[in-house]
């Protein structure tokens, strides 16, 4: 089995090179696979190909919102407490004068 370094040294030919843009701005010179890209660059996903895969993809990022209501209630409590503290401090400053 050849190492990745050896693959970069002797690419088989210009038609089968990966060609992906590297961080240095040049084209990758590794040999391409069936999809045209090398092992490192692989290419963009083609997405799910079956009905089961499509369903799994749709439900993977489904947001349930189970914590949203509790978080909103807690944020409201904190705001109310801060407002109450500010009013108490203002009242104390007035009384001290």
C-alpha positions in Angstrom: 0.0 0.0 0.0 1.4 3.4 -1.0 1.5 6.3 1.4 -0.3 9.6 0.7 3.1 11.2 0.2 3.8 8.8 -2.6 0.5 9.4 -4.2 1.3 13.1 -4.4 4.7 12.5 -6.0 3.6 10.4 -8.9 0.0 11.1 -9.9 -1.2 8.8 -12.7 -2.3 11.5 -15.2 -3.9 15.0 -15.5 -7.3 13.6 -16.2 -7.6 11.7 -12.9 -6.2 14.3 -10.6 -8.3 15.5 -7.7 -8.0 19.2 -8.6 -9.6 20.5 -5.3 -8.4 23.9 -4.2 -5.9 23.6 -1.4 -5.2 26.1 1.4 -2.3 27.3 -0.5 -4.6 28.2 -3.4 -3.2 25.5 -5.8 -5.0 22.5 -7.1 -4.6 19.2 -5.3 -2.4 16.8 -7.2 -3.5 13.6 -5.5 -5.1 10.9 -7.7 -8.9 11.2 -7.9 -11.3 8.4 -7.0 -14.5 7.5 -8.8 -16.2 10.7 -7.8 -13.2 12.8 -9.1 -11.8 13.8 -5.7 -9.0 12.3 -3.7 -9.4 10.6 -0.3 -8.8 13.8 1.6 -11.3 16.0 -0.4 -14.0 13.5 -1.1 -16.4 16.0 -2.6 -19.7 17.2 -1.4 -22.3 14.8 -0.1 -24.9 13.6 -2.5 -27.4 13.4 0.2 -29.7 10.5 1.2 -30.5 8.0 -1.5 -33.3 6.0 0.1 -36.6 6.9 1.7 -35.3 5.7 5.1 -32.2 7.9 4.7 -34.2 10.9 3.7 -36.4 10.5 6.8 -33.3 10.1 9.0 -31.9 13.2 7.5 -35.0 15.2 8.2 -35.3 14.1 11.8 -31.6 14.5 12.6 -31.9 18.3 13.2 -35.5 18.4 14.4 -35.8 20.9 17.3 -38.3 19.8 19.9 -38.4 23.0 22.0 -38.7 21.0 25.3 -36.4 23.4 27.1 -37.5 26.7 25.5 -40.4 27.3 27.8 -38.4 26.7 30.9 -35.6 28.9 29.7 -38.0 31.7 28.9 -39.6 31.4 32.3 -36.2 31.5 34.1 -35.1 34.5 32.0 -38.3 36.3 33.0 -37.7 35.5 36.7 -34.1 36.9 36.5 -35.3 40.1 34.8 -38.0 40.6 37.4 -35.5 40.1 40.2 -33.0 42.5 38.7 -35.8 45.1 38.2 -36.8 44.6 41.8 -33.2 45.0 43.1 -32.8 48.2 41.0 -36.0 49.7 42.5 -35.0 48.8 46.0 -31.6 50.5 45.5 -33.2 53.6 44.1 -35.6 53.7 47.0 -32.8 53.3 49.5 -30.8 56.1 47.9 -33.9 58.4 48.1 -34.4 57.6 51.8 -30.7 58.2 52.5 -30.9 61.8 51.2 
